[in-house]
Amino acid sequence: MRYALLILALAFAPLFTSAQSSWKNKKQKISHAQGTLFGYWGYNRSAYTKSNIRFAGPGYDFTMGGAVAHDNPSPLSSGYYWDPKSITVPQFNARVGYYFRHHWAISFGYDHMKYIFQDANEVTLSGEVDPGIDNVTNWSGVYTGEEIVTNRNTFHYENSDGLNYLRLELMRTDMLVAFGSKEQFAISSNVGVATGTLLSFNDFDFAGTKSTRTISMSGYGLSAHAALRFEFFRHVFIQTQFSGGFNHQVKVRTRRSDPTSFARHAYGYGMFDTSIGFLLYIRPTNSCDSCPVW
């Protein structure tokens, strides 16, 4: 009897080992498994809430209430999106990340947005401008909420080079469906939260003086993100993402030669972006080589 049981055990051992290996493969070899590296590049559109922008410098300190701003997308006909020398000109998103646990990834990158103070902006003006400081718009004296309409030829403010949100994100991924021959295609959902710093390239035109590309680490951002990821052949994906967040620009330098000149405001934003990316399995398991299966 003992010999018979031993023979049966030896006969069925390969089947048990195969089933166990198959179960492990199915459980671990997925695109969001621990050890997967990913990255992407894409382009965005953004929208901003109204804000109260304070401008301060030698001889002036005033706030424009209810200021409206917009983004500045490059037209498709510009060729910027296809020329490697100019792909960073439009509003873009770049990111690289790593799944440190199944479903959970940490990533770093930045969202290159553009914040343009709207021309003919209907705002309220509060604060003070010393006499003789501004001989262009002729603002002078103390203002207590007067309604004005700005003119781009005499006053302008923007972060067009741009408003760069350098952020660290914690993300969770869940596979929704896998299909096709050998399940080579899949759709996954991503949700994440992020925080980071704001790197501003500012243009400011006021009192007959125009300053461009004044660089500063101007504040911080908080954001939430939700995306659908369409995966192809286990290595390539296209992603569409919606983001919402809050930016607090504590001190945007507005004059290169004067560190005391600055702008300050806080506002919310919404963003939509589309990206193309890659998946690399740098810690393959279970004789997977470089391609896990779902």
C-alpha positions in Angstrom: 0.0 0.0 0.0 2.8 2.4 0.9 4.5 1.8 -2.5 1.1 2.4 -4.3 0.6 5.7 -2.5 4.2 6.7 -3.3 3.7 5.9 -7.0 0.4 7.9 -7.0 2.1 10.9 -5.3 4.9 10.9 -7.8 2.5 10.6 -10.7 0.3 13.6 -9.6 3.2 15.8 -8.3 3.8 17.4 -11.7 0.1 18.3 -12.0 0.1 19.8 -8.5 3.3 21.8 -9.2 1.9 23.0 -12.6 -1.4 24.1 -11.0 0.4 25.9 -8.2 2.7 27.7 -10.7 -0.2 28.7 -12.8 -2.0 30.1 -9.8 1.1 32.1 -8.8 1.5 33.4 -12.3 -2.1 34.5 -12.5 -1.9 36.2 -9.2 1.4 38.0 -9.6 2.0 38.6 -13.3 0.0 41.7 -13.9 0.9 45.2 -15.1 0.4 46.8 -11.7 2.3 44.1 -9.8 5.2 45.0 -7.5 8.3 45.7 -9.4 6.7 47.3 -12.5 8.3 50.5 -13.7 6.2 52.9 -15.8 6.5 56.3 -17.4 4.5 58.6 -19.7 4.5 61.8 -21.8 1.4 63.7 -22.9 -0.3 67.1 -23.3 -2.9 68.9 -21.3 -5.6 71.6 -21.1 -6.4 73.4 -17.9 -8.9 75.8 -16.4 -8.6 78.1 -13.3 -10.9 79.6 -10.7 -11.0 83.3 -10.2 -8.4 84.6 -7.7 -7.4 87.7 -5.8 -3.9 88.6 -7.0 -1.7 90.8 -4.8 1.1 92.7 -6.6 3.8 94.4 -4.4 7.0 96.2 -5.2 8.7 99.6 -4.7 6.0 102.2 -4.5 3.0 100.0 -4.9 1.0 97.3 -3.1 -2.4 96.5 -4.6 -4.8 93.6 -5.1 -6.9 92.7 -8.1 -10.0 90.9 -6.9 -11.9 88.4 -9.0 -9.1 88.1 -11.6 -9.8 85.6 -14.5 -7.1 83.6 -16.2 -6.9 80.9 -18.8 -4.4 78.4 -20.3 -2.5 78.8 -23.5 -2.5 75.6 -25.7 -0.3 75.5 -28.8 -2.3 75.0 -32.0 -1.9 71.6 -33.7 -0.8 73.3 -36.9 2.3 74.8 -35.0 4.2 71.5 -35.4 5.5 71.8 -31.8 3.9 68.4 -30.9 5.8 66.5 -33.5 9.2 68.2 -33.5 11.6 66.7 -30.9 13.2 70.2 -30.5 10.0 71.9 -29.5 7.8 69.2 -27.8 8.3 71.0 -24.4 6.7 74.2 -25.8 3.1 73.1 -25.4 1.4 72.3 -22.1 2.7 68.9 -21.3 2.8 66.2 -18.6 5.8 63.9 -17.9 6.1 61.2 -15.2 8.0 58.1 -14.1 6.8 55.7 -11.4 7.3 52.4 -9.7 4.9 49.8 -8.1 6.3 49.2 -4.7 3.4 46.9 -3.8 0.7 45.2 -5.8 -1.7 47.9 -7.0 0.3 50.7 -5.3 2.8 53.0 -7.1 4.7 56.1 -6.2 5.7 58.4 -9.1 7.4 61.8 -9.7 7.1 64.2 -12.6 5.6 67.5 -13.5 2.7 69.1 -15.1 3.7 72.0 -17.4 0.7 74.3 -17.3 0.3 77.9 -18.4 -1.5 80.7 -16.5 -2.4 83.8 -18.5 -4.1 86.8 -16.9 -7.1 87.5 -19.2 -7.1 90.7 -21.3 -9.9 93.1 -20.6 -10.1 91.6 -17.1 -12.9 93.1 -15.0 -11.5 93.3 -11.5 -11.7 95.3 -8.4 -8.6 97.3 -7.4 -7.7 97.7 -3.7 -4.4 99.0 -2.3 -2.1 101.9 -3.0 0.1 103.1 -5.8 2.5 106.0 -5.0 2.1 109.1 -7.2 4.5 109.1 -10.2 5.1 105.3 -10.1 2.8 104.5 -12.9 2.6 107.0 -15.8 1.1 104.4 -18.2 -2.2 103.3 -16.6 -2.2 106.4 -14.4 -3.1 104.5 -11.3 -2.2 106.7 -8.4 -3.3 106.9 -4.8 -5.4 104.7 -2.5 -8.0 102.3 -4.0 -10.8 100.6 -2.0 -12.4 98.1 -4.4 -12.9 100.3 -7.5 -14.0 98.4 -10.6 -11.6 98.6 -13.4 -11.0 96.8 -16.8 -7.4 96.0 -17.6 -5.7 96.6 -20.9 -3.0 94.1 -22.0 -1.0 97.0 -23.6 -0.5 98.6 -20.2 -0.8 95.8 -17.6 -0.2 92.1 -18.0 0.7 89.1 -15.8 1.4 85.5 -16.8 3.2 82.2 -16.0 3.4 81.1 -19.6 6.9 79.6 -19.7 5.2 78.3 -17.4 3.4 77.2 -14.3 5.3 74.0 -13.5 3.8 71.7 -10.9 6.6 69.3 -9.7 4.7 66.7 -7.8 5.1 63.4 -5.9 2.0 61.1 -6.3 0.7 58.1 -4.5 -1.4 56.0 -6.9 -3.6 52.9 -6.9 -4.3 50.9 -10.0 -7.0 48.3 -10.5 -7.5 46.2 -13.7 -11.0 46.5 -15.0 -10.9 44.1 -17.9 -8.4 42.1 -20.0 -9.2 40.8 -23.5 -7.8 39.8 -26.9 -5.6 36.9 -27.9 -3.7 35.8 -24.7 -5.2 38.9 -23.1 -2.8 41.2 -24.7 -5.1 44.2 -24.1 -6.4 45.6 -20.9 -8.1 48.6 -19.3 -7.1 49.8 -15.9 -8.2 52.5 -13.6 -5.8 54.8 -11.7 -6.6 57.1 -8.8 -4.0 59.2 -6.9 -3.2 62.1 -4.7 -0.2 64.3 -5.0 1.6 67.3 -3.6 4.6 69.3 -4.7 6.1 72.6 -5.4 5.4 75.3 -8.1 8.2 76.5 -10.3 7.2 79.7 -12.1 8.5 81.5 -15.1 6.8 84.8 -14.9 6.1 87.7 -17.3 5.0 91.0 -15.7 4.2 94.3 -17.4 3.3 97.2 -15.2 4.2 100.9 -14.9 6.0 100.9 -18.3 8.4 98.1 -17.3 8.1 94.6 -18.8 10.0 91.7 -17.2 10.1 88.3 -18.8 11.0 84.8 -17.6 11.6 85.7 -14.0 12.1 82.4 -12.3 11.1 81.4 -8.8 10.0 78.5 -6.6 6.7 80.3 -6.0 4.6 78.0 -3.8 3.0 74.6 -3.5 0.1 72.5 -4.9 -2.3 69.8 -3.7 -4.1 67.6 -6.2 -6.2 64.5 -6.9 -6.1 62.5 -10.1 -8.3 59.9 -11.8 -7.4 58.1 -15.1 -8.2 55.3 -17.5 -5.2 53.4 -18.9 -5.6 51.4 -22.1 -2.8 48.8 -22.2 -1.5 47.2 -25.4 0.8 44.1 -25.7 1.7 44.5 -22.0 4.3 47.2 -22.6 2.6 50.2 -24.1 -0.4 52.3 -22.9 -2.5 55.3 -23.7 -4.0 57.2 -20.8 -6.7 59.8 -20.3 -6.7 61.7 -17.0 -8.7 64.2 -15.1 -7.1 66.2 -12.3 -8.3 68.8 -9.8 -6.2 70.7 -7.4 -5.3 73.8 -5.4 -2.3 76.0 -6.0 -1.0 78.6 -3.5 1.6 80.8 -5.1 3.0 82.4 -2.0 5.7 84.5 -3.7 6.0 84.8 -7.5 9.0 87.0 -8.3 8.0 89.6 -10.9 11.2 91.5 -11.4 14.6 89.8 -12.0 16.6 92.6 -10.5 14.4 93.2 -7.5 13.6 90.3 -5.1 11.1 92.5 -3.2 8.7 92.6 -6.2 6.3 89.8 -6.1 2.8 88.5 -6.8 0.7 86.3 -4.5 -2.6 84.4 -4.9 -4.3 81.1 -4.4 -6.7 79.3 -6.8 -8.2 76.0 -7.8 -7.7 74.3 -11.2 -9.0 71.5 -13.3 -7.0 69.7 -16.0 -7.5 67.1 -18.6 -4.5 65.3 -20.3 -3.8 62.5 -22.7 -0.5 60.6 -22.6 1.3 57.7 -24.1 3.5 55.5 -21.9 5.5 52.4 -21.3 5.5 49.5 -18.8 8.7 47.7 -17.9 8.9 44.7 -15.6 12.2 45.0 -13.9 11.5 42.3 -11.3 10.1 39.4 -13.3 9.0 36.4 -11.3 8.0 32.8 -11.9 10.1 32.4 -15.1 8.2 35.3 -16.7 11.3 36.8 -18.4 10.0 40.4 -19.1 6.3 39.9 -19.8 3.8 39.2 -17.0 0.4 37.9 -17.9 -2.9 39.0 -16.5 
